Amino acid sequence: MSCRNITGVVEVELSADEARRLQLRAQGFLGARRKGGVPAMLERLGAVQLDTISVLARSHELVSYARLGPVRRSAIEAAYWGRRNGTSGAFEYWAHAASVLPMDDWPLFGFRRRAYLRRGWRWHKVPEGVCDEIRARLKADGPLTTRELGGAKASADWWDWSDHKIGIEWLLDIGEVVCVQRVGWRRVYDLAERAVPSRLLAQDPDDDTCLTALVARAGRALGVATRADLADYYRVKQDQVDRVIDETGLVPVSVAGWSQRAWADPGALADPPRGRHVTTLLSPFDSLVWDRARTSRVFGFDHRLEAYVPKAKRVHGYFAMPLLSGGRLLGRVDPAREGRTLIARQVSLEPWATRTRSRTEASATALAKALWQAATWVDCDNIHIDRTDLPQPLLKAALKDTTPTEHGAPT
């Protein structure tokens, strides 16, 4: 890291490696990572994306696992949905996508709730009278699922919602109700006045105050980021970032090889990253890689979810999970599980990761470690690899040498 003086203004210069390490530490993959458990992790990240796909586990569970190791799923669910003093420690709302968010951030999404309210609808026009019915039911009988309120769908089509589904989602959008839990992947709704602490409900920051806090939060969660990166984290507009960036406290920086100006968390700059790198498999929806352009720029890794790509056109597999080791994205694993066997249907490593014998050996060891860690976490005691370009004798030796007992049992 260095500084240069441009017309009297000192600008911090970062190498590409320094920017990458800052981002890895900010995201919880470099240095101490267990302190505070899942609640502290959620607070650091600011948002954990949810998704319906479940292979080894749900994406929000994989995010915790990748950073904290084999934490029990019950601990993850308790951190996200557990109720303390009558209210949840987190809530679900629209951030980067549908996400789990720290409950203390409830006021910061007032700008989005007001925007929906001004528009008057989101995906569907709300049928007359249905919201009053839902409010009354929740007040008398809540918390309730959509099914308990009157059904989620009017037909088999995913987009053809029932009137009650339209109504409850609209009330969620504008903040009258809160998703307080997921049960069987169905949302459980309650009135905001019961689910959100009164001290948070009483806060009503204006739009610029909300945006300033969220852009600053995105900067801390990323360590160093461009204007587009900051906007993407909570899906705000880039001109909104421009409007508030000077008030966030983020420091303008230049990063070698980045064509765009960037900003960094001053706390991150003051304390150079150090410590042990994490070796793990990442959910495709992990905040380290959910932005494809950022992932390509920072890691030189082109990441794409192929779950919705026709099978014949997939390159890396249905739910290819990036393999992180040594601060680099080495490749991808498309996992599955059959009984107590974790299956890697396809392992695809980056060309540079197998360019030399020593790199190939290191990549095989990292892959074996990540596979055994994942297997142990999901109660598997065997690993089978269907397809890989790695030499089979080398891979078998790596799997044998990296035993499950080395990684310990879930905590």
N, C-alpha and C positions, 0 to 999 in steps of 0.2 A: 504494500500500500504506500502510495506517495501523494504529494500535494503539488499543485501548480497554481501560479498566480495569473489570473486572466483579468486584465483591466481592474486590478485592485481587489478582485474576488478570489479567494482561495478555494480551489475545487479539488476534491479527493479523487485520486486515480487508483483504480483497482485492476488487478490482472483478472483474467477469466477464471483462473483457479481460485483466487481469493473470493470472487463473487460466488462461485459454486460452493465453496466451503461455508460462507456466510449463510447461504440458503439452506444447506444441509443442517447446520446447527439450529437455525431458526425453526426448521421443520421437525426437529427432534431426532436427527439421525447422526449426530456427531457430538460426542461428549456425554455427560451425565444425562440420563433419560428417564429413570424410574421415579425420581422424587415427586411426590404428590399424586402419583398414580393417574388414573383416567381423568378425574376432574381437572387436574393441573394440565394434562395434555390438551384437553378441550379448550381450556382457557388460553393456552399458548397458541393453538392453531386458530381459534376463533370460530371455526366451522368444520364439521365433519359431514361429508356428503353421504346421503342415503341412496340406496338403489335396490330394486326388486331382485336382481340376480343374486343367487346364492350358490357358490360352488363349494369351496372349502368352508366358507362362512359368509355371512353378509358383509358388504363392503365396510360398514361402520365398525364392525368387529375387527376386520383385517387392519384397519387404520390403527387401532389401539395395539393390536398384536405386533405390527411392524415396528412400533416405537418402544413398546414396553415389554416385549417378549411374551411368553405363554401365559398371559393374564387370563383368569377364568372369565368365561362369557357372562356368568352371573354378576361379576364385578363390573363388567362393561355396561350391562343393562342397568345395574343399580346406579352407576354414575350418571348415565344419560336420563334415566326415567325415575329413579328412586325419589321418593317424596320425603323432604326434611322440613319439619315445622309446618306441615300441611301443604307445602308447595314443592314443585319439582326443581332440581338443580339445573335443568336444561329445558329447552323447548324446541319444537320443530317449526321451521319457517323457510321461506325462499331466500337463499343467500346465493352461493355459486350455482346451486340447484336446490332441491329439497335437502335440507341439512339440519343436523342437530347443532344448536347454538347455546352458549352459556346464558342462563336465565338473566344475569345482570345486563346482558346486551339487549334485552327487550325494548327499552326506549329508543335504541339506535335505529330500529327498523320502522319507526313512526313515519319516516319520509316515504317508505314504500307502501305502508298501509294507507296513508293519505292519498297517494297517487292512485291506488286502486279505487278508493272511495270516490275520488273526483271523476274517474272514468265511468263508474257505475256498474261495471261488470268486468269479468276477466275472460274466461273461456266460453261461458254460457250466460245467457240472460236469466236472471233469477226470477222464478215464478212468484207471482203475487201471493203473499200470505204465508209462504213456507218458512221464512225466517222467524216469524213470530211463533209458529208451531215448534220450531227447533229450540228457540230460547226457552219456551215454557217447559219442554221435555227435559232439557238439560238442567234447568233450575230445580225441577221436581225429582228427576231420576239420575242425573249425570254423576260421573262421566259415562259416555255411551259411544259405541261404534256406529258407523253409518248403517250397518245392517240392523242394529237395534233401533235406530231412528226411523227406518223405513226403506232400507235397501240402497245399494250402491249403484246398480245399473238398471236401465229400463229394458235392455236387450243384451245379447251376448257380445256386442261390439264394445270395445274398451272405452270408447269416447261417448257412448250413449248413456249418460248418467241419468239416474232417477232425479225427481224434483228435490228430494231430501239430500241427495249427494251434492247437487248444485248449490243448494242453500247452505249446507254445512261448510263446503269449501269456500264459499263467498264470505261467510262469517269468519273463517280462518284467515282469509286474505286481508280483511279489514281489521282484524285484531279483536273481534268480540269473543271468539273462542280460541282455544289453544289445544294443540295436540299434546297430550300429557304422557302418552305411552304408545307403543306398538305391540299388539297382541296378534300372533299369527300373521304378521305383517299388515294387519288392519289398524288404522289410526283409531285412537281412543280420544274423544274430544270432551272438553269441559269448558265452562264459562271462564273467561279471562279473570273475572273478579274473584274467582276461587283459586285459580291456578297460578296467578302471577302475584308476587308480594305487593302489598298496597304501596310501599315506598317506590316501586318501579312503575306501577300504574299511574302514580301521581306525577311522574316526570313526563314532560311534553316538549322535548327539544325541537327547535325548528329544523328545516331540511338541511341547511348548511352545517349546523351543529352535528346532525346525524352523519352527514357525509364526511365531515372532517374527522370524526372519531373512527369511522369505518375505513377510510383510506389510510389513516395512521395505523390502524389495527392490521390492515393488509400489509403495510410496510414492515411492521414488526414480525408478522408471520412468515414473510418471505426473506427478510434480511436485507436484500437488495432487489430492486424491481424497476421495470420501465413503467411509463404511464399506462400502457396497455395491460401490463401485469397487475398493476394496482386496481385498474377498473374491473378486470376479469374476476378477481378474487371474490368479490361480493356482487358481481354483475351490476355495477353502476356504469354510467356513461362516461366516456373519456373526457367530455367537456365538463362534467361534474368534478372529475379529478382535477382538471385545470383550475376550476373555480376555487378549490379549497386547499390545494397542495401547499401553499405557502404557510398555512395555519397548522399543518400537521406536525411540524417539528422534524420531518424527514429531511435528510441532508442530500443535496444534489451531488452526484458522483458521475464519473465516466468509467466505463468498463472496457478494457481492451477487447476488440473484436465485436462489440455491440454497436450497432449503427444508431441506436436511439439513446437519448439521455436517460439516466436512471437516478433513483433516489435510494438512500439507505437509512436503516434504523441507526441513529447516533449511538445508542447503547451497544449495538453489535460492532460498530466501528471501534469503539473504545476498548473492546475486549476481544482480541484476536482469537479465532476458533482454535481449539485444541481438544485432544481426547481421542477416544476410540471410535472408529467408524462402525456403523451397524451393517451386518450382513443379513438380508431378509428378502422375502418376496413381497411386492407391493400390490395392493388393489389397483386396477386400472383407474379407479375413481379417487385415488389418494391425492391429497392436495399438493404433494411434491410433483405429480405428473399430470394433473387433470387439465392443465393448459398445454396443448400440444406445441404451440409456437414457443412457449417458454422452455419446455422440456428439450426441444430441439436446440435452442440457443444456448442453454446452460450446460446440457449434457451431451449434445451431439447425438441425440437419440430420438428417432422418429417413432412416436408411440401412437397407436390407434386401437381402439376397442373394436373387435371384429364379431362381437356377439350378434350384431344385426346385419352382418354381411352374409350372403348366401354361402353355404358350407364349401362349395366348389371353388369359391373365390377367396377363401381365407388363406392368409400367408402364415400366420403364427398361431392361429387357434382361436377357439370360441371365447375364452376368458384369459388371454395371455397376460400373465402377471410379470411386470418388470423385475429383474433380479438386480438388487442393489448390493454392492460390496466395495469396500475401499473408497467410498465416495463416488463411485462410477456406476452407471447402468450397463451391466455386462451383456444382458440379453433378456430373454423372455421364457417363461414356463407356462404351458397350458395345462392346468391341473385337473384332476378328477379324483374321486374316492370310490373304491369298491370294497365294502367290508372294512377290514383293518389294513387295507393297502392304499397308500397314496400313489396315484398314477400320474406321471408326467407324460401326457399324450404327445407333446412335442416340446423339445428344448431347442431354442434358436439363440445362438450367441452372436454378438457383434463380431465382424471380421477382425478388428484389432485385438479382441480378447483371445484369439487363438493364433495370432501371427507368429509367435515363437513358441518353442517347447516350454519355456518357463512360464509364459503367459497362459498357455493351455493348461498346464498343471495347476496354476493358481486359480484359473476360472473353474476347473473341475472341482477343486477343493471348496470354493465359494458356493458352487451349485449344490454340492453334497451337503454342506452345512445348512444351507437354506432349506433344502428338502427335508432333512431330518428334523430341523426345528419345527417346520410346518406339520410334519407327520406326527411328532410328539404332541403338538398342541391339539390336533383333531383326533387324538387317540388311535393313531395308526402305528403299527410296529413293523411295517414292511414298505419298501419303495420299489416301484416298477417304472421303468422309462421305456416308452414305446419308440420314440424317434428322436435321434440326436446326431449331430455331426461330430461329437467328441469321440475319440478312440475308446471303444468299449472296455479294454483292459484298464486304461487310465481311470475311467469313470467308476468301474467296479471297485478299484483300489481306493478311490476317494470316498466312496460310500461306505466301504468297510472300515476305513480309518476314522471316519467321522461318526462316532456312535451316538445314539440317542441319549445315553446317560451323561454325555458331555454337556448337554444343554439344560438338563434338569427338568423337573415336573412343573406343571402349571402352578402359579402362585395366586 
